[in-house]
Amino acid sequence: MALQDIVVRGQLLKIRCTDCYVETPLDPRFFYLRRGDITLAKLRSSLVCACCGSAEVELSAIGGEQPTSWAQDSL
């Protein structure tokens, strides 16, 4: 799934750390303006947990029309 799809649907990104279980909502428009239309897999590889700094995070899109989960098989 591309970042543009999430922006168009009016959804938020939710980052969930698999180490400390903190969930952080983010506005995808910030990433879209800075990085362009990249896939969630590429975006995920550059993110870290805001709480513990772990790179073991999961991404999902929340809100908007319907929730869309990000699958690891899209790497």
Residue pairs with C-beta under 8 A, 6 or more apart in sequence:
1 39
1 40
1 61
1 68
1 70
1 74
2 37
2 38
2 39
2 40
3 28
3 31
3 32
3 35
3 36
3 37
3 38
3 39
3 40
3 43
4 32
4 37
6 13
6 28
6 40
6 61
6 64
6 68
7 28
7 29
7 32
9 61
9 64
9 65
9 68
10 63
10 64
10 65
11 28
11 61
11 62
11 63
11 64
11 65
11 67
11 68
12 25
12 26
12 27
12 28
12 61
12 62
12 63
12 64
13 25
13 26
13 27
13 28
13 31
13 59
13 60
13 61
13 62
14 23
14 24
14 25
14 26
14 59
14 60
14 61
14 62
15 23
15 24
15 25
15 26
15 47
15 49
15 50
15 57
15 58
15 59
16 22
16 23
16 24
16 57
16 58
16 59
16 60
17 23
17 49
17 51
17 52
17 54
17 56
17 57
18 54
18 56
18 57
18 58
19 49
19 52
19 54
19 56
20 49
20 51
20 52
20 54
22 49
22 50
22 51
22 52
24 49
24 50
24 51
25 62
28 61
31 38
31 43
35 43
39 74
40 59
40 70
40 74
41 70
41 74
41 75
43 59
44 57
44 58
44 59
44 70
47 55
47 57
47 59
48 54
48 55
48 57
49 55
49 56
49 57
58 70
59 70
60 67
60 68
60 69
60 70
61 67
61 68
61 69
61 70
